[in-house]
Amino acid sequence: MLTIAGAGMAGLAAAARARELGLEVRLLEKGNRIGGSMLLSSCVIWRYQTLEDFREECPGGDPALQQQVIEQLDDALAWVRSLGAPVVWEETGNPRTVGLRLDPPGLAEALLRAAGVESQLGPAELPDGPLLLATGGFQGNAALVERHVRPAAPLRLRANPWSVGDGLELALARDADVSAGLDEFYGRNMADVDFSEAEFVQLAQLYGQYATVVNVRGEEFFDRPVSWSENDLVQATARQPGAKAWYLLDDAALGQAVRDRTVTEIASAAPTATAPEELPFAAPPGTKLAVRVASAITHTIGGLRVDTRARVLDRSGRPLPDLYAAGADVGGISTGGYASGLAAALVFGRIAAETAAR
Ligand SMILES: Cc1cc2nc3c(=O)[nH]c(=O)nc-3n(C[C@H](O)[C@H](O)[C@H](O)COP(=O)(O)OP(=O)(O)OC[C@H]3O[C@@H](n4cnc5c(N)ncnc54)[C@H](O)[C@@H]3O)c2cc1C
């Protein structure tokens, strides 16, 4: 019997794969619904074109783990498709990457159906015996984020509320090792207001590359080109006073487009859009609109150290008995950059089931 803690992307994939391999599964979900942050996501599941690209984009990650994602994602996507997960886009819309966009509720349903188990909802004790940690990282735990990520101020949460580091803490209590980059996270700069789950995508301000970016004192703080994912800018914002910034937009910036919306549309819909005259500092000439943003955390990038078979490793690099991890509980895959969390969760969820079934 394999117990799976967490019925998000990694846990559901593991449960479905385990059933295929004839393994009995108990699927525990702490929240009040299955799907985890996957259910709230845009659900583009992707990989870089080559391992070399992955290494260049995420140089701090473990090459052996990255290689698993590169080699196994296409088969894993074909598999979820074969289970009936509805495909929304046949490609990612990004020339650096390959993958699919799926429908999140349809994906969750397809995997649960294939797993052939009910998931047990609500907090539960994790029993002894083979255990897969798929609890989704520690971004929902402000104290752990403060200790490991060290933002200048608490970060807003842009994820399910139940991923509070249970996997990390359980494994650390068993002497597990952690990956590099425990201070890194994937997130977005959001309009600086309280937002609901339904606004996670709508209020993301994903055009920092076109803006003049300053902190709340009006000082520029990011002195290199913003990466395509803007994850570097989001993490730098987290280290500024209040974990906030202003995006200052001139005509050229306002004329740009991001995915299916113009910068003008995204920025002017932000509740914190402000005329330059109202800023608490002098804006550069030509500024037409300013938007105050706050750094928000979607998931942690650092986490447990695992081997290529999803076995949690101790500090001497030995696998801990019967303990596996997948998804955002695992660190060391996109360290130093950004890569698809869903892809890593899908691939390592499947691998964990395969290892447990051996
Ligand atoms: C708005 C948004 C957009 C995103 N867009 C994309 C995208 O397009 N592409 C992409 O690759 N990634 C995207 N992501 C990130 C992606 O959702 C995550 O990388 C992915 O869900 C991680 O999978 P996981 O299984 O580790 O965690 P989750 O899917 O979050 O699942 C973890 C589950 O564990 C449960 N849990 C926690 N503690 C316990 C416990 N003790 N016992 C039992 N259950 C527990 C949680 O309730 C949760 O259901 C997005 C995320 C958000 C929020």
The ligand as an SDF file (V2000), in Angstrom:
LIG
                    3D

 53 58  0  0  0  0  0  0  0  0999 V2000
   -2.4910   30.8710  -10.9850 C   0  0  0  0  0  0  0  0  0  0  0  0
   -1.4860   29.7720  -11.2570 C   0  0  0  0  0  0  0  0  0  0  0  0
   -1.0830   29.5240  -12.5630 C   0  0  0  0  0  0  0  0  0  0  0  0
   -0.1470   28.5090  -12.8200 C   0  0  0  0  0  0  0  0  0  0  0  0
    0.1310   28.2280  -14.1130 N   0  0  0  0  0  0  0  0  0  0  0  0
    0.9870   27.2210  -14.3900 C   0  0  0  0  0  0  0  0  0  0  0  0
    1.2400   26.8250  -15.7300 C   0  0  0  0  0  0  0  0  0  0  0  0
    0.5900   27.2770  -16.6890 O   0  0  0  0  0  0  0  0  0  0  0  0
    2.1770   25.8720  -15.9520 N   0  0  0  0  0  0  0  0  0  0  0  0
    2.8520   25.2600  -14.9320 C   0  0  0  0  0  0  0  0  0  0  0  0
    3.6870   24.3990  -15.1760 O   0  0  0  0  0  0  0  0  0  0  0  0
    2.5870   25.5750  -13.6440 N   0  0  0  0  0  0  0  0  0  0  0  0
    1.6710   26.5240  -13.3350 C   0  0  0  0  0  0  0  0  0  0  0  0
    1.3740   26.7910  -12.0440 N   0  0  0  0  0  0  0  0  0  0  0  0
    2.0840   26.0630  -10.9730 C   0  0  0  0  0  0  0  0  0  0  0  0
    1.4910   24.6570  -10.7590 C   0  0  0  0  0  0  0  0  0  0  0  0
    0.1420   24.7740  -10.4050 O   0  0  0  0  0  0  0  0  0  0  0  0
    2.2830   23.9170   -9.6850 C   0  0  0  0  0  0  0  0  0  0  0  0
    3.6350   23.8480  -10.0810 O   0  0  0  0  0  0  0  0  0  0  0  0
    1.7860   22.4820   -9.4860 C   0  0  0  0  0  0  0  0  0  0  0  0
    0.4120   22.4850   -9.1450 O   0  0  0  0  0  0  0  0  0  0  0  0
    2.5970   21.7680   -8.4340 C   0  0  0  0  0  0  0  0  0  0  0  0
    2.0760   20.4660   -8.2770 O   0  0  0  0  0  0  0  0  0  0  0  0
    2.0800   19.7630   -6.8390 P   0  0  0  0  0  0  0  0  0  0  0  0
    1.3960   18.4800   -6.9700 O   0  0  0  0  0  0  0  0  0  0  0  0
    3.4280   19.8120   -6.2670 O   0  0  0  0  0  0  0  0  0  0  0  0
    1.2060   20.7660   -5.9350 O   0  0  0  0  0  0  0  0  0  0  0  0
   -0.4070   21.0750   -5.9740 P   0  0  0  0  0  0  0  0  0  0  0  0
   -0.8890   20.8330   -7.3310 O   0  0  0  0  0  0  0  0  0  0  0  0
   -0.5590   22.3630   -5.3600 O   0  0  0  0  0  0  0  0  0  0  0  0
   -0.9500   19.9200   -5.0140 O   0  0  0  0  0  0  0  0  0  0  0  0
   -0.5320   19.8200   -3.6780 C   0  0  0  0  0  0  0  0  0  0  0  0
   -1.6990   19.2520   -2.8810 C   0  0  0  0  0  0  0  0  0  0  0  0
   -1.2620   18.7700   -1.6130 O   0  0  0  0  0  0  0  0  0  0  0  0
   -2.2630   19.0670   -0.6410 C   0  0  0  0  0  0  0  0  0  0  0  0
   -1.6680   18.9650    0.6900 N   0  0  0  0  0  0  0  0  0  0  0  0
   -0.8640   19.8450    1.3270 C   0  0  0  0  0  0  0  0  0  0  0  0
   -0.4710   19.3340    2.5320 N   0  0  0  0  0  0  0  0  0  0  0  0
   -1.0390   18.1100    2.6440 C   0  0  0  0  0  0  0  0  0  0  0  0
   -1.0100   17.0840    3.6480 C   0  0  0  0  0  0  0  0  0  0  0  0
   -0.3080   17.1970    4.7740 N   0  0  0  0  0  0  0  0  0  0  0  0
   -1.7320   15.9550    3.4200 N   0  0  0  0  0  0  0  0  0  0  0  0
   -2.4840   15.8050    2.3020 C   0  0  0  0  0  0  0  0  0  0  0  0
   -2.5500   16.7500    1.3170 N   0  0  0  0  0  0  0  0  0  0  0  0
   -1.8090   17.8720    1.4900 C   0  0  0  0  0  0  0  0  0  0  0  0
   -2.7400   20.4360   -1.0630 C   0  0  0  0  0  0  0  0  0  0  0  0
   -3.9920   20.7590   -0.5080 O   0  0  0  0  0  0  0  0  0  0  0  0
   -2.7920   20.2890   -2.5930 C   0  0  0  0  0  0  0  0  0  0  0  0
   -4.0330   19.8000   -3.0190 O   0  0  0  0  0  0  0  0  0  0  0  0
    0.4090   27.7660  -11.7540 C   0  0  0  0  0  0  0  0  0  0  0  0
   -0.0300   27.9780  -10.4500 C   0  0  0  0  0  0  0  0  0  0  0  0
   -0.9770   28.9630  -10.1970 C   0  0  0  0  0  0  0  0  0  0  0  0
   -1.4800   29.1470   -8.7970 C   0  0  0  0  0  0  0  0  0  0  0  0
  1  2  1  0
  2  3  1  0
  2 52  2  0
  3  4  2  0
  4  5  1  0
  4 50  1  0
  5  6  2  0
  6  7  1  0
  6 13  1  0
  7  8  2  0
  7  9  1  0
  9 10  1  0
 10 11  2  0
 10 12  1  0
 12 13  2  0
 13 14  1  0
 14 15  1  0
 14 50  1  0
 15 16  1  0
 16 17  1  0
 16 18  1  0
 18 19  1  0
 18 20  1  0
 20 21  1  0
 20 22  1  0
 22 23  1  0
 23 24  1  0
 24 25  2  0
 24 26  1  0
 24 27  1  0
 27 28  1  0
 28 29  2  0
 28 30  1  0
 28 31  1  0
 31 32  1  0
 32 33  1  0
 33 34  1  0
 33 48  1  0
 34 35  1  0
 35 36  1  0
 35 46  1  0
 36 37  1  0
 36 45  1  0
 37 38  2  0
 38 39  1  0
 39 40  1  0
 39 45  2  0
 40 41  1  0
 40 42  2  0
 42 43  1  0
 43 44  2  0
 44 45  1  0
 46 47  1  0
 46 48  1  0
 48 49  1  0
 50 51  2  0
 51 52  1  0
 52 53  1  0
M  END
$$$$
